[in-house]
Amino acid sequence: YPEVDSIKGLGKALEKDGGVVRYFNGAAYMTYLEQSGILPKKVLDGSYDGTPSKFVSAGGKDAQQGFATAEPYIYQNQVAAWG
């Protein structure tokens, strides 16, 4: 979503495209983002388990929590299916 410049904007884009934000269930910050109206509940998916499989299979439609110092590098350099 290169046109997105905020988390709220990401929520709107995901709603439009049918994507989700995948995260570790129980993450306190996601409760905040939902309850404050920044992300709509229908785009939240607490099923992230630390593996890239669901993100890769979504083909760029979904967003996913991660560490800026880990997941981008890992996906680009170690996950051949993401490429």
VOZADREN-621720 format. One record per residue (C-alpha): x, y, z; residue number from 1. Coordinates in nm, 4 decimals, m for minus. Example, Ala and Ser with C-alpha at 12.3 -4.5 7.8 and 13.67 -1.06 7.14 Angstrom:
BEGIN
+----------+----------+----------+-------+
:       xx :       yy :       zz : nukol :
+----------+----------+----------+-------+
:   1.2300 :  m0.4500 :   0.7800 :     1 :
:   1.3670 :  m0.1060 :   0.7140 :     2 :
+----------+----------+----------+-------+
//
This chain:
BEGIN
+----------+----------+----------+-------+
:       xx :       yy :       zz : nukol :
+----------+----------+----------+-------+
:   0.0000 :   0.0000 :   0.0000 :     1 :
:   0.2474 :   0.2649 :  m0.1151 :     2 :
:  m0.0200 :   0.5372 :  m0.1141 :     3 :
:  m0.0903 :   0.4883 :   0.2579 :     4 :
:   0.0788 :   0.7272 :   0.4993 :     5 :
:  m0.0928 :   0.6451 :   0.8294 :     6 :
:  m0.2280 :   0.3498 :   1.0240 :     7 :
:  m0.5808 :   0.4882 :   0.9858 :     8 :
:  m0.5260 :   0.5139 :   0.6099 :     9 :
:  m0.4044 :   0.1550 :   0.6074 :    10 :
:  m0.7251 :   0.0447 :   0.7789 :    11 :
:  m0.9329 :   0.2163 :   0.5111 :    12 :
:  m0.7269 :   0.0643 :   0.2288 :    13 :
:  m0.7539 :  m0.2836 :   0.3826 :    14 :
:  m1.1318 :  m0.2449 :   0.4185 :    15 :
:  m1.1564 :  m0.1494 :   0.0522 :    16 :
:  m0.9378 :  m0.4397 :  m0.0661 :    17 :
:  m1.0607 :  m0.7045 :   0.1784 :    18 :
:  m0.7243 :  m0.7319 :   0.3515 :    19 :
:  m0.6394 :  m0.7631 :   0.7190 :    20 :
:  m0.3791 :  m0.6559 :   0.9713 :    21 :
:  m0.2348 :  m0.9767 :   1.1118 :    22 :
:  m0.0921 :  m0.9542 :   1.4647 :    23 :
:  m0.0181 :  m1.1640 :   1.7732 :    24 :
:  m0.3501 :  m1.2078 :   1.9527 :    25 :
:  m0.3627 :  m1.0168 :   2.2799 :    26 :
:  m0.1316 :  m0.7327 :   2.1696 :    27 :
:  m0.2330 :  m0.4329 :   2.3815 :    28 :
:  m0.1555 :  m0.1795 :   2.1090 :    29 :
:  m0.4078 :  m0.3456 :   1.8771 :    30 :
:  m0.6783 :  m0.3058 :   2.1419 :    31 :
:  m0.5919 :   0.0634 :   2.1503 :    32 :
:  m0.5959 :   0.0953 :   1.7695 :    33 :
:  m0.9351 :  m0.0742 :   1.7520 :    34 :
:  m1.1018 :   0.0978 :   2.0467 :    35 :
:  m0.9812 :   0.4420 :   1.9426 :    36 :
:  m1.1288 :   0.3928 :   1.5949 :    37 :
:  m0.7960 :   0.3961 :   1.4128 :    38 :
:  m0.8428 :   0.0428 :   1.2768 :    39 :
:  m1.1866 :  m0.1102 :   1.2180 :    40 :
:  m1.2467 :  m0.4458 :   1.3864 :    41 :
:  m1.3272 :  m0.6135 :   1.0547 :    42 :
:  m0.9664 :  m0.5718 :   0.9325 :    43 :
:  m0.8069 :  m0.7212 :   1.2446 :    44 :
:  m0.6753 :  m1.0769 :   1.2458 :    45 :
:  m0.5062 :  m1.1971 :   1.5647 :    46 :
:  m0.3741 :  m1.5162 :   1.4061 :    47 :
:  m0.0116 :  m1.4104 :   1.3456 :    48 :
:   0.2133 :  m1.6882 :   1.4748 :    49 :
:   0.5516 :  m1.5521 :   1.3740 :    50 :
:   0.5696 :  m1.7384 :   1.0437 :    51 :
:   0.5461 :  m1.5748 :   0.6993 :    52 :
:   0.3027 :  m1.8242 :   0.5441 :    53 :
:  m0.0253 :  m1.6272 :   0.5660 :    54 :
:   0.1410 :  m1.2988 :   0.4727 :    55 :
:   0.3123 :  m1.4523 :   0.1707 :    56 :
:  m0.0014 :  m1.6353 :   0.0554 :    57 :
:  m0.1978 :  m1.3067 :   0.0725 :    58 :
:   0.0290 :  m1.1723 :  m0.2023 :    59 :
:   0.0539 :  m0.8188 :  m0.0683 :    60 :
:  m0.3144 :  m0.7766 :   0.0201 :    61 :
:  m0.2580 :  m0.8002 :   0.3972 :    62 :
:  m0.0511 :  m0.6112 :   0.6512 :    63 :
:   0.1284 :  m0.7778 :   0.9377 :    64 :
:   0.2930 :  m0.6744 :   1.2602 :    65 :
:   0.6655 :  m0.7157 :   1.2758 :    66 :
:   0.9928 :  m0.5603 :   1.3734 :    67 :
:   1.1382 :  m0.3159 :   1.1216 :    68 :
:   1.4757 :  m0.4757 :   1.1911 :    69 :
:   1.3599 :  m0.8330 :   1.1297 :    70 :
:   1.0632 :  m0.9210 :   0.9070 :    71 :
:   1.1462 :  m0.6990 :   0.6068 :    72 :
:   1.4979 :  m0.8392 :   0.5859 :    73 :
:   1.3899 :  m1.1978 :   0.6502 :    74 :
:   1.1111 :  m1.1897 :   0.3932 :    75 :
:   1.3252 :  m1.0261 :   0.1275 :    76 :
:   1.6351 :  m1.2403 :   0.1804 :    77 :
:   1.5283 :  m1.5687 :   0.3380 :    78 :
:   1.1722 :  m1.6406 :   0.2229 :    79 :
:   1.1983 :  m1.7506 :  m0.1385 :    80 :
:   0.8178 :  m1.7539 :  m0.1811 :    81 :
:   0.8043 :  m1.3808 :  m0.1063 :    82 :
:   1.1008 :  m1.2944 :  m0.3299 :    83 :
+----------+----------+----------+-------+
//
